[in-house]
Amino acid sequence: MSSLSNNLNWYGMSDPAIIRELGIQLKRIRLQKNMSQQQLAAKSGLYRSTISEIEHGRTASLLSFIQLLRGLEKLELFGPLADGPAVSPLTLAREAGLIRKRASRLKSYDNDLPEDGTW
């Protein structure tokens, strides 16, 4: 969520510690935007007490987390989750070579027959 949070060892943290850290980061973002919990509650559709609980590291639903990020205008934080697998430039070049650039001529079987129509 910030350059500070990128330095955290997320894998070394317990689940409750991660939830606490997320709450701390959400509070930091809210304060950077100079928003009170009540203002964020009005913007996100959550109760102020729910926001306080989340900021203090209590468990919340994913829906509440999304509503908070929407209220903070930080939904782009989900961007890395939506990124597809990286495609190598060589694979792209190979696939580009397989794309048809024009239609082929239709084969005319009528031209192969003798003019009198016999075989």
C-alpha positions, 0 to 999 in steps of 0.5 A, spaced: 500 500 500 506 504 500 513 504 500 513 502 507 509 496 506 513 494 500 519 492 505 514 488 510 515 481 510 508 479 508 510 471 509 513 472 515 507 475 518 501 471 522 494 473 519 492 477 525 499 481 524 497 482 516 490 484 518 493 489 523 498 492 518 492 493 513 488 497 518 494 501 519 495 502 512 488 504 511 488 509 517 494 512 514 491 513 507 485 516 510 489 521 514 493 523 508 487 525 504 485 529 511 478 525 512 475 523 518 472 516 520 465 519 519 467 522 512 469 516 510 463 512 513 459 517 509 463 516 502 464 508 503 457 506 506 460 503 512 459 505 519 464 509 523 465 504 528 466 499 522 472 503 520 475 504 527 475 496 528 478 495 521 483 500 523 485 497 529 486 490 526 479 487 527 477 482 522 472 485 516 469 482 510 472 483 504 466 487 501 467 492 507 475 492 505 473 494 498 468 499 500 473 502 504 478 502 498 473 505 494 471 511 499 479 512 499 479 512 491 484 506 492 481 501 488 487 501 483 491 497 489 487 491 486 491 492 480 496 487 481 491 481 482 488 482 476 494 482 471 494 476 467 501 472 466 506 475 462 507 473 455 514 473 452 516 477 446 518 471 442 511 468 443 508 474 441 512 474 435 510 467 433 503 468 434 503 474 430 506 470 424 500 465 425 495 471 423 492 471 416 493 477 413 489 476 406 484 471 404 487 465 399 484 464 392 478 459 391 480 453 387 476 452 381 475 445 379 471 447 373 478 449 370 480 442 370 475 439 366 475 438 359 471 443 355 466 438 352 465 435 359 467 428 359 473 425 363 
